[in-house]
Amino acid sequence: MNKNENITIAITAASYSGNKGAAAMLQSSIRQLHEAYGDRLRIELMSVYPDEDAEQLPWDFVRITPCKPEGLLFAAFPLSVLYRIFRWCPPLKAAFLKNRILSAFHESDAVLDEAGISFVDSRGPVMNTYAFVLAAVPLLVGTPVMKYSQAMGSFKNFINRTEAKWVLPKLKLICARGKVTEENLRGIGITKNVKLCADGAFTMADDAKSRKKVEDVVSSDPFYRSGDVVGLSISSVVDKKCRKLGIDYRAVMIRFIELITGRGFRVLIIANGARIHSDKPRNNDLMICDAVYEGVRNREMVRWYHEEMDAEEIREFIGRCRFLVASRFHAMIGALEKRVPVLLIGWSHKYQEVLDFFELGQYAIDFSELTADSLIAEFDRFVSAEEEIHKKIDAHYDEVMESSRKNIAYVREVLDSLPEKKK
């Protein structure tokens, strides 16, 4: 690219509101890109929560384009197909580009897909088709696409495998979040554009304002002075998956809190997905956290803040914990970045492959086997290995952070090799 012209990057599958793991990846990627390109950088945030994101936007060079799933699937996608077919006809191209989503992709130099997970059999045909369309639309209007570090596969389902094999080889870059994802991609013949990178949220910078806010809370509350605080990241996603199997996730969390507070631990409940103005559970852990907190009898030993915190603020609270028990993926990332031992309750290989970076894959529980007794037994085993876990985190910490930084290093290689911006 011409080093004197602006560079516009459309970021998809991420938002500031809702999933704070997505917000952490956003903050990490945007900050590092701005460090690289300075005032030349423009970000087009293709948001599923445009109004809420507008309230939380921390950068003046980021513009929000509404990109809700229904608008992408039922308007932008068919129009992008027509654009591709009739690209020889300028008047028709101009008409198609009146669609705001299409126009934003067309005017961008590249697209950076920051989905934490995509093309996974267990997510079903609707979500996998959405992932397919999210990549296909910009490709159809001629804009290159890259995938920030994320989990992918398995690809045993015919529809998922077909969609993945069609679109993924056409991407400029795929950052695989771990060796399981890398192997899954190799299994369907996708290797040339794949790079292994740790999760991008590992390199989200700390924020002085968030640090001060959390420090004020912690220093004024005797609850935190014992040092025996266990963070408990509760997830609406895991709650939904448990209910389908007849597992009472809420009851298990309440019983777990009562058992460990009975031993002297204090519990900080954390919502790593939150939409304060919504009563819908998607990307929103507030309701399940409320329900768990209300079910606890000895609330003096528990703290719960019904708020939509910034990703940096959540990470600061996690950093004040001795342990974290997490049902949210990026709560786990925050704990490891703060060198806090973490026990996982998860539902896909995306948890395991990140823990494997630290040789800690044995500290993950599959939600389908969750009971209060099994959780407390795993917690006891986990606590007894505290010193060993700290040693493993310390031993692998620097290499994981360097692997995370490679996301933007590889993205920059692609950006710097692009031809001059299309007119």
Secondary structure, 3 states (H helix, E strand, C coil): CCCCCCEEEEEECCCCCEEHHHHHHHHHHHHHHHHHHHHHEEEEEEECCHHHHHHHCCCCCEEEEECCHHHHHHHHHHHHHHHHHCCCCHHHHHHHCCCHHHHHHHHCCEEEECCCEECCHHHHHHHHHHHHHHHHHHHHCCCCEEEEEEEECCCCCHHHHHHHHHHHHHCCEEEECCHHHHHHHHHCCCCCCEEECCCHHHHCCCCHHHHHHHHHHHHCCHHHHHCCEEEEECCHHHHHHHHHCCCCHHHHHHHHHHHHHCCCCEEEEECCEECCCCCCCCCCCHHHHHHHHHHCCCHHHEEECCCCCCHHHHHHHHHCCCEEEECCHHHHHHHHHCCCCEEEEECCHHHHHHHHHCCCCCCEEEHHHCCHHHHHHHHHHHHHCHHHHHHHHHHHHHHHHHHHHHHHHHHHHHHHHCCCCCC
